[in-house]
């Protein structure tokens, strides 16, 4: 009788241990899925950052004369006005 009780107790302990390991694996899988979702969310931001860095580098490589910049600022509204009219003129 005690031998059977010991066997059953051993099975229960083994099943409890197996259950605990399955729960741990399920929690880890959930964490992995959360991390994958976070990576998918951040990928466009990373690409956008790379594009920004490339644009910034291109901007820094431009050689702009300060006088040209002041002329642009002076006529900025006029330039924008004519740029808006350009598609109409092309049609």
C-alpha positions, -999 to 999 in steps of 0.1 A, spaced: 0 0 0 28 24 9 46 14 -22 16 24 -44 12 56 -25 49 64 -31 45 57 -68 14 79 -71 31 107 -51 62 104 -74 39 107 -104 21 138 -90 55 154 -82 67 146 -117 35 160 -133 37 191 -112 73 196 -123 63 191 -159 34 215 -155 57 241 -141 82 237 -170 53 240 -195 41 272 -178 76 286 -179 79 278 -216 45 294 -223 56 326 -205 88 327 -224 69 322 -257 46 351 -247 76 373 -239 93 364 -272 61 373 -291 59 407 -273 96 413 -282 89 404 -318 59 428 -319 82 455 -304 108 449 -331 82 451 -359 69 484 -344 104 498 -342 116 488 -377 99 516 -396 113 541 -370 148 527 -376 144 530 -414 131 566 -409 161 574 -387 185 560 -414 168 581 -440 170 612 -418 207 606 -412 212 603 -450 193 634 -456 212 653 -429 245 641 -444 234 653 -478 223 686 -464 256 691 -446 275 683 -478 258 711 -497 279 742 -501 256 771 -495 266 807 -499 252 829 -471 243 855 -496 222 830 -516 205 820 -484 196 856 -475 182 861 -511 161 829 -507 148 841 -473 139 875 -489 120 860 -518 107 829 -500 70 837 -502 73 846 -538 92 815 -547 66 793 -529 38 811 -547 53 804 -581 61 768 -571 24 763 -563 15 778 -597 39 756 -616 17 724 -618 -11 746 -632 12 761 -658 24 726 -669 -12 714 -674 
